[in-house]
Amino acid sequence: MGQPEQSHWNSEEIRIAQAALQKAHASEIAALISYVQVQASSVTAPEDVWQLHDFLSAKRHDIDGKYDDRESFLMYTLSRLIKDGLLTLAELEGLSVDKKTKINLLTRM
């Protein structure tokens, strides 16, 4: 990821970012639950159980690391969520133009 971003976030921008993170997290978890329900319904052998377990372990690690809400990493976190299709730049309305521009640029890296 590189160096943390040193931009200052005011309380309104932090509120906007937190709301966006919560929305993206809820959406990702809902999609995961749906996927797991389908996969679990087709479990017929012990190997299927372990494969589902391995998938969930990897997914948990990914999700736990994805939603870093520390102020110094918010631009990276938000840009990754946009890249992953979990957020759009429009959902960050209210952030400064500078922050939105930097986030947009980071989505292209």
Order of alpha helices (4+ residues) and beta strands (2+ residues): alpha-alpha-alpha-alpha
